[in-house]
Structures are given as structure tokens and as C-alpha cells.
């Protein structure tokens, strides 16, 4: 059985290699093959995780993930972070490159099993993210046009 401190180390290795270093070479060592993703925007499994973040790093070449707090209890590790970068490299979340600077908070929750990341949930400040991507303004303009008809 692993301890909460050991579990936090496993998650921080993922953070440092993938989220901060944009490097997937340690993924097989850190993530289970049957990894479960609970974010509907990210395809399932380890390969879906890799595909999503490869696209993210292309779309946001200066992607940064700053950990504000990490908490471990039992087999769960929770991170509060600020994600930032500039959306210059192409489509992301269905939006063409905007050139906009992005900065939003995320809470990531990981479950560790047998020394590897087995499962992930997250809660993100998507209102701020969608405002920065221009989605909120577009939706409000569309609603305003629909209301005036």
C-alpha cells in the first residue's frame, strides 16, 4: 500500500514531466493502462490523455501549470493550480487560434492504484476560460440576435 506522500510524489512526477515539461516519456511509468478519465472534453484512456495534451501543447505552446496546493489522503491526490498560456498554435476545444492570453484555475483529482495514476476528475473555471477564448462573447451576441428577432 502506498502512502499519501508517495501518491503526491507520483502525481507531481506527472505534473513536472507532462504539464510543465510537455514530455510524455514517463507516462507509461506513471499512468495505468486502464486509466479512467472523467472529463468529457478529454478522450478516454491513457492514449486519449496523451492525444488531448499533445493538441493542447500545440495550441498553447507556452502552456504553464502552476501548482498552488497539493493534498493527499488515502489513494486520492488533489491539486489546485493555475493554468496559463497563449492560444496561438491552432485549434483547441473547437476554437481556432485566438492569440488570446489564457489564465484560469483548475482543481485536479487523481486516484492512485498500485503506484500509478488510475483515475482523474477535474473542475475548471470554464467561465473564465471560455470568456478568454471568446466563446462567452460569441454566445451572448448570438443570444442577443435571437432575442431581437
FIBAMI-197343 format. One record per residue: x, y, z of N, C-alpha, C in turn; residue in one letter; residue number from 1; chain. Coordinates in nm, 2 decimals. Example, Ala and Ser with C-alpha at 12.3 -4.5 7.8 and 13.67 -1.06 7.14 Angstrom:
BEGIN
DOLUM    npx    npy    npz   capx   capy   capz    cpx    cpy    cpz rest  nr kette
DOLUM   1.32  -0.57   0.78   1.23  -0.45   0.78   1.32  -0.33   0.78    A   1     A
DOLUM   1.28  -0.22   0.71   1.37  -0.11   0.71   1.29   0.00   0.79    S   2     A
END
This chain:
BEGIN
DOLUM    npx    npy    npz   capx   capy   capz    cpx    cpy    cpz rest  nr kette
DOLUM   0.08  -0.12   0.00   0.00   0.00   0.00   0.09   0.12   0.00    X   1     A
DOLUM   0.05   0.22  -0.08   0.13   0.34  -0.09   0.07   0.45   0.01    X   2     A
DOLUM   0.16   0.54   0.05   0.11   0.64   0.14   0.07   0.77   0.07    X   3     A
DOLUM  -0.01   0.85   0.13  -0.04   0.98   0.07   0.08   1.06   0.02    X   4     A
DOLUM   0.19   1.06   0.09   0.31   1.13   0.05   0.36   1.07  -0.08    X   5     A
DOLUM   0.37   0.94  -0.09   0.42   0.87  -0.21   0.32   0.90  -0.32    X   6     A
DOLUM   0.19   0.90  -0.30   0.10   0.93  -0.40   0.11   1.07  -0.46    X   7     A
DOLUM   0.14   1.17  -0.37   0.17   1.30  -0.41   0.29   1.31  -0.50    X   8     A
DOLUM   0.39   1.23  -0.46   0.51   1.23  -0.55   0.48   1.18  -0.69    X   9     A
DOLUM   0.40   1.07  -0.70   0.36   1.02  -0.83   0.29   1.12  -0.91    X  10     A
DOLUM   0.20   1.19  -0.85   0.12   1.30  -0.93   0.22   1.41  -0.96    X  11     A
DOLUM   0.31   1.45  -0.87   0.40   1.56  -0.91   0.49   1.52  -1.02    X  12     A
DOLUM   0.53   1.39  -1.03   0.61   1.35  -1.14   0.53   1.37  -1.27    X  13     A
DOLUM   0.40   1.34  -1.27   0.32   1.36  -1.39   0.32   1.51  -1.42    X  14     A
DOLUM   0.29   1.59  -1.32   0.28   1.74  -1.34   0.41   1.79  -1.40    X  15     A
DOLUM   0.52   1.75  -1.34   0.65   1.81  -1.38   0.69   1.76  -1.52    X  16     A
DOLUM   0.67   1.63  -1.55   0.70   1.58  -1.68   0.61   1.62  -1.79    X  17     A
DOLUM   0.48   1.60  -1.77   0.38   1.63  -1.88   0.33   1.78  -1.88    X  18     A
DOLUM   0.27   1.82  -1.77   0.21   1.95  -1.77   0.32   2.07  -1.77    X  19     A
DOLUM   0.43   2.05  -1.71   0.53   2.15  -1.71   0.64   2.13  -1.82    X  20     A
DOLUM   0.67   2.00  -1.84   0.78   1.97  -1.94   0.73   1.94  -2.08    X  21     A
DOLUM   0.60   1.92  -2.09   0.54   1.88  -2.22   0.61   1.75  -2.27    X  22     A
DOLUM   0.64   1.66  -2.18   0.72   1.54  -2.21   0.64   1.42  -2.17    X  23     A
DOLUM   0.61   1.33  -2.26   0.53   1.21  -2.23   0.61   1.08  -2.21    X  24     A
DOLUM   0.74   1.10  -2.21   0.82   0.98  -2.20   0.81   0.90  -2.07    X  25     A
DOLUM   0.76   0.96  -1.96   0.74   0.89  -1.84   0.60   0.84  -1.82    X  26     A
DOLUM   0.51   0.86  -1.91   0.37   0.84  -1.90   0.34   0.69  -1.86    X  27     A
DOLUM   0.40   0.60  -1.93   0.38   0.46  -1.91   0.42   0.42  -1.76    X  28     A
DOLUM   0.52   0.48  -1.71   0.56   0.45  -1.57   0.47   0.51  -1.47    X  29     A
DOLUM   0.40   0.62  -1.51   0.32   0.69  -1.41   0.17   0.67  -1.42    X  30     A
DOLUM   0.12   0.62  -1.53  -0.03   0.60  -1.55  -0.06   0.46  -1.59    X  31     A
DOLUM  -0.17   0.41  -1.53  -0.21   0.27  -1.56  -0.26   0.26  -1.71    X  32     A
DOLUM  -0.25   0.14  -1.76  -0.30   0.12  -1.90  -0.46   0.14  -1.90    X  33     A
DOLUM  -0.52   0.11  -1.79  -0.67   0.12  -1.79  -0.72   0.25  -1.72    X  34     A
DOLUM  -0.63   0.35  -1.73  -0.66   0.48  -1.68  -0.80   0.53  -1.72    X  35     A
DOLUM  -0.88   0.59  -1.62  -1.01   0.64  -1.65  -1.01   0.79  -1.64    X  36     A
DOLUM  -1.07   0.85  -1.74  -1.07   1.00  -1.75  -1.22   1.04  -1.73    X  37     A
DOLUM  -1.25   1.13  -1.64  -1.39   1.17  -1.61  -1.41   1.31  -1.67    X  38     A
DOLUM  -1.33   1.36  -1.76  -1.36   1.49  -1.82  -1.41   1.46  -1.96    X  39     A
DOLUM  -1.53   1.51  -1.99  -1.59   1.48  -2.12  -1.51   1.54  -2.24    X  40     A
DOLUM  -1.43   1.64  -2.22  -1.35   1.71  -2.33  -1.23   1.63  -2.36    X  41     A
DOLUM  -1.19   1.53  -2.28  -1.07   1.45  -2.30  -1.11   1.31  -2.33    X  42     A
DOLUM  -1.06   1.26  -2.45  -1.09   1.12  -2.48  -1.04   1.03  -2.37    X  43     A
DOLUM  -1.11   0.91  -2.36  -1.08   0.82  -2.26  -0.94   0.75  -2.27    X  44     A
DOLUM  -0.90   0.69  -2.16  -0.78   0.62  -2.16  -0.65   0.70  -2.16    X  45     A
DOLUM  -0.54   0.62  -2.14  -0.41   0.69  -2.14  -0.38   0.75  -2.28    X  46     A
DOLUM  -0.42   0.68  -2.39  -0.39   0.74  -2.52  -0.48   0.86  -2.54    X  47     A
DOLUM  -0.60   0.87  -2.49  -0.68   0.99  -2.50  -0.62   1.11  -2.43    X  48     A
DOLUM  -0.57   1.08  -2.31  -0.50   1.18  -2.23  -0.38   1.24  -2.31    X  49     A
DOLUM  -0.30   1.15  -2.36  -0.18   1.19  -2.44  -0.23   1.28  -2.56    X  50     A
DOLUM  -0.33   1.23  -2.63  -0.38   1.30  -2.75  -0.43   1.44  -2.72    X  51     A
DOLUM  -0.51   1.45  -2.61  -0.56   1.58  -2.57  -0.45   1.68  -2.53    X  52     A
DOLUM  -0.35   1.63  -2.46  -0.24   1.72  -2.42  -0.14   1.75  -2.53    X  53     A
DOLUM  -0.12   1.66  -2.62  -0.04   1.69  -2.74  -0.11   1.81  -2.82    X  54     A
DOLUM  -0.24   1.80  -2.84  -0.31   1.90  -2.91  -0.31   2.03  -2.82    X  55     A
DOLUM  -0.32   2.02  -2.69  -0.32   2.14  -2.61  -0.18   2.21  -2.62    X  56     A
DOLUM  -0.08   2.14  -2.61   0.06   2.20  -2.62   0.09   2.26  -2.75    X  57     A
DOLUM   0.03   2.20  -2.86   0.05   2.26  -2.99  -0.03   2.39  -3.00    X  58     A
DOLUM  -0.15   2.39  -2.94  -0.24   2.51  -2.95  -0.19   2.62  -2.85    X  59     A
DOLUM  -0.13   2.58  -2.74  -0.08   2.67  -2.64   0.06   2.64  -2.61    X  60     A
DOLUM   0.15   2.68  -2.70   0.29   2.64  -2.69   0.36   2.68  -2.56    X  61     A
DOLUM   0.31   2.79  -2.50   0.37   2.83  -2.37   0.29   2.79  -2.25    X  62     A
DOLUM   0.21   2.68  -2.27   0.13   2.62  -2.16   0.20   2.61  -2.03    X  63     A
DOLUM   0.15   2.66  -1.93   0.21   2.66  -1.79   0.11   2.61  -1.69    X  64     A
DOLUM   0.15   2.53  -1.60   0.07   2.47  -1.49   0.13   2.50  -1.36    X  65     A
DOLUM   0.08   2.59  -1.28   0.14   2.63  -1.16   0.06   2.58  -1.04    X  66     A
DOLUM   0.12   2.48  -0.97   0.05   2.42  -0.85   0.05   2.52  -0.74    X  67     A
DOLUM  -0.07   2.54  -0.69  -0.09   2.63  -0.57  -0.10   2.55  -0.44    X  68     A
DOLUM  -0.16   2.43  -0.45  -0.18   2.35  -0.33  -0.19   2.20  -0.38    X  69     A
DOLUM  -0.13   2.11  -0.30  -0.15   1.97  -0.32  -0.19   1.90  -0.19    X  70     A
DOLUM  -0.29   1.82  -0.20  -0.34   1.75  -0.08  -0.35   1.60  -0.11    X  71     A
DOLUM  -0.30   1.52  -0.02  -0.32   1.37  -0.04  -0.38   1.31   0.08    X  72     A
DOLUM  -0.48   1.22   0.05  -0.55   1.15   0.15  -0.58   1.01   0.10    X  73     A
DOLUM  -0.54   0.91   0.16  -0.56   0.77   0.11  -0.51   0.76  -0.03    X  74     A
DOLUM  -0.59   0.71  -0.12  -0.54   0.69  -0.26  -0.58   0.81  -0.35    X  75     A
DOLUM  -0.62   0.92  -0.29  -0.66   1.04  -0.36  -0.56   1.16  -0.35    X  76     A
DOLUM  -0.52   1.22  -0.46  -0.44   1.34  -0.46  -0.51   1.45  -0.53    X  77     A
DOLUM  -0.52   1.57  -0.46  -0.59   1.68  -0.52  -0.49   1.80  -0.54    X  78     A
DOLUM  -0.50   1.86  -0.66  -0.42   1.98  -0.69  -0.51   2.09  -0.72    X  79     A
DOLUM  -0.47   2.21  -0.67  -0.53   2.34  -0.71  -0.42   2.41  -0.79    X  80     A
DOLUM  -0.45   2.44  -0.91  -0.35   2.51  -0.99  -0.40   2.62  -1.08    X  81     A
DOLUM  -0.31   2.70  -1.13  -0.35   2.80  -1.23  -0.28   2.76  -1.36    X  82     A
DOLUM  -0.36   2.74  -1.46  -0.31   2.71  -1.60  -0.31   2.84  -1.68    X  83     A
DOLUM  -0.20   2.86  -1.75  -0.19   2.98  -1.83  -0.11   2.95  -1.96    X  84     A
DOLUM  -0.12   3.04  -2.06  -0.06   3.03  -2.19  -0.12   3.12  -2.29    X  85     A
DOLUM  -0.07   3.12  -2.41  -0.13   3.20  -2.52  -0.17   3.10  -2.63    X  86     A
DOLUM  -0.30   3.12  -2.67  -0.36   3.03  -2.77  -0.32   3.08  -2.91    X  87     A
DOLUM  -0.21   3.04  -2.95  -0.15   3.08  -3.08  -0.13   2.97  -3.18    X  88     A
DOLUM  -0.13   2.84  -3.14  -0.08   2.74  -3.22  -0.19   2.65  -3.29    X  89     A
DOLUM  -0.31   2.70  -3.29  -0.41   2.62  -3.36  -0.54   2.59  -3.28    X  90     A
DOLUM  -0.62   2.51  -3.33  -0.75   2.48  -3.27  -0.73   2.41  -3.14    X  91     A
DOLUM  -0.82   2.45  -3.04  -0.83   2.39  -2.91  -0.97   2.41  -2.86    X  92     A
DOLUM  -1.02   2.30  -2.81  -1.16   2.30  -2.76  -1.26   2.35  -2.86    X  93     A
DOLUM  -1.23   2.32  -2.99  -1.32   2.36  -3.10  -1.30   2.50  -3.15    X  94     A
DOLUM  -1.20   2.58  -3.09  -1.18   2.72  -3.12  -1.05   2.73  -3.20    X  95     A
DOLUM  -1.06   2.80  -3.32  -0.93   2.83  -3.39  -0.84   2.92  -3.30    X  96     A
DOLUM  -0.72   2.92  -3.33  -0.62   3.01  -3.25  -0.67   3.15  -3.24    X  97     A
DOLUM  -0.68   3.20  -3.12  -0.73   3.34  -3.10  -0.62   3.44  -3.07    X  98     A
DOLUM  -0.50   3.39  -3.04  -0.39   3.48  -3.00  -0.41   3.54  -2.86    X  99     A
DOLUM  -0.52   3.49  -2.79  -0.55   3.54  -2.66  -0.47   3.48  -2.55    X 100     A
DOLUM  -0.44   3.55  -2.45  -0.37   3.50  -2.33  -0.47   3.44  -2.24    X 101     A
DOLUM  -0.44   3.32  -2.19  -0.54   3.24  -2.11  -0.48   3.22  -1.97    X 102     A
DOLUM  -0.57   3.23  -1.87  -0.53   3.21  -1.73  -0.65   3.18  -1.65    X 103     A
DOLUM  -0.65   3.05  -1.60  -0.77   3.01  -1.53  -0.73   2.90  -1.43    X 104     A
DOLUM  -0.81   2.89  -1.33  -0.78   2.79  -1.22  -0.85   2.65  -1.25    X 105     A
DOLUM  -0.78   2.55  -1.20  -0.83   2.41  -1.21  -0.80   2.34  -1.08    X 106     A
DOLUM  -0.90   2.25  -1.05  -0.88   2.15  -0.94  -0.87   2.02  -1.01    X 107     A
DOLUM  -0.76   1.95  -0.99  -0.75   1.81  -1.05  -0.75   1.71  -0.93    X 108     A
DOLUM  -0.82   1.60  -0.95  -0.83   1.50  -0.85  -0.78   1.37  -0.92    X 109     A
DOLUM  -0.68   1.31  -0.86  -0.63   1.18  -0.91  -0.64   1.07  -0.81    X 110     A
DOLUM  -0.67   0.95  -0.86  -0.68   0.83  -0.78  -0.56   0.75  -0.82    X 111     A
DOLUM  -0.48   0.70  -0.71  -0.36   0.62  -0.74  -0.40   0.48  -0.70    X 112     A
DOLUM  -0.35   0.39  -0.79  -0.37   0.24  -0.76  -0.24   0.17  -0.80    X 113     A
DOLUM  -0.19   0.09  -0.71  -0.07   0.01  -0.74   0.05   0.10  -0.79    X 114     A
DOLUM   0.06   0.22  -0.73   0.17   0.31  -0.76   0.16   0.39  -0.89    X 115     A
DOLUM   0.04   0.38  -0.95   0.02   0.46  -1.08  -0.11   0.53  -1.08    X 116     A
DOLUM  -0.12   0.63  -1.16  -0.24   0.71  -1.17  -0.35   0.62  -1.24    X 117     A
DOLUM  -0.46   0.61  -1.17  -0.57   0.52  -1.23  -0.69   0.59  -1.28    X 118     A
DOLUM  -0.71   0.71  -1.22  -0.83   0.78  -1.25  -0.82   0.93  -1.23    X 119     A
DOLUM  -0.89   1.01  -1.30  -0.88   1.16  -1.29  -1.02   1.23  -1.31    X 120     A
DOLUM  -1.04   1.32  -1.22  -1.16   1.42  -1.23  -1.10   1.56  -1.23    X 121     A
DOLUM  -1.17   1.65  -1.28  -1.13   1.79  -1.27  -1.25   1.89  -1.26    X 122     A
DOLUM  -1.22   2.00  -1.20  -1.32   2.11  -1.20  -1.24   2.23  -1.25    X 123     A
DOLUM  -1.28   2.30  -1.35  -1.20   2.41  -1.41  -1.29   2.53  -1.41    X 124     A
DOLUM  -1.23   2.65  -1.40  -1.31   2.78  -1.41  -1.33   2.80  -1.56    X 125     A
DOLUM  -1.43   2.72  -1.62  -1.45   2.73  -1.76  -1.52   2.86  -1.80    X 126     A
DOLUM  -1.59   2.93  -1.71  -1.64   3.06  -1.75  -1.53   3.16  -1.79    X 127     A
DOLUM  -1.42   3.16  -1.70  -1.31   3.25  -1.73  -1.24   3.20  -1.86    X 128     A
DOLUM  -1.22   3.07  -1.87  -1.15   3.02  -1.99  -1.23   3.05  -2.12    X 129     A
DOLUM  -1.36   3.02  -2.12  -1.45   3.05  -2.23  -1.46   3.20  -2.26    X 130     A
DOLUM  -1.45   3.28  -2.16  -1.45   3.43  -2.19  -1.32   3.46  -2.26    X 131     A
DOLUM  -1.21   3.41  -2.21  -1.08   3.44  -2.27  -1.07   3.39  -2.41    X 132     A
DOLUM  -1.13   3.27  -2.44  -1.13   3.22  -2.58  -1.23   3.29  -2.67    X 133     A
DOLUM  -1.31   3.38  -2.62  -1.41   3.45  -2.70  -1.54   3.37  -2.71    X 134     A
DOLUM  -1.56   3.26  -2.65  -1.68   3.18  -2.66  -1.80   3.25  -2.59    X 135     A
DOLUM  -1.78   3.31  -2.47  -1.89   3.37  -2.40  -1.94   3.49  -2.48    X 136     A
DOLUM  -1.85   3.58  -2.53  -1.89   3.69  -2.61  -1.97   3.65  -2.73    X 137     A
DOLUM  -1.93   3.55  -2.80  -2.00   3.50  -2.92  -2.14   3.45  -2.88    X 138     A
DOLUM  -2.14   3.37  -2.77  -2.27   3.32  -2.73  -2.37   3.43  -2.69    X 139     A
DOLUM  -2.32   3.53  -2.62  -2.41   3.64  -2.58  -2.45   3.72  -2.70    X 140     A
DOLUM  -2.37   3.74  -2.80  -2.41   3.81  -2.92  -2.51   3.73  -3.00    X 141     A
DOLUM  -2.49   3.59  -3.01  -2.59   3.51  -3.07  -2.73   3.51  -3.00    X 142     A
DOLUM  -2.72   3.51  -2.87  -2.85   3.52  -2.79  -2.92   3.65  -2.81    X 143     A
DOLUM  -2.84   3.76  -2.81  -2.89   3.89  -2.83  -2.96   3.90  -2.97    X 144     A
DOLUM  -2.90   3.85  -3.07  -2.96   3.85  -3.21  -3.09   3.77  -3.21    X 145     A
DOLUM  -3.08   3.65  -3.14  -3.20   3.57  -3.14  -3.32   3.63  -3.06    X 146     A
DOLUM  -3.28   3.70  -2.95  -3.39   3.77  -2.87  -3.45   3.89  -2.95    X 147     A
DOLUM  -3.37   3.95  -3.04  -3.42   4.07  -3.11  -3.51   4.03  -3.24    X 148     A
DOLUM  -3.51   3.91  -3.27  -3.59   3.86  -3.39  -3.74   3.84  -3.35    X 149     A
END
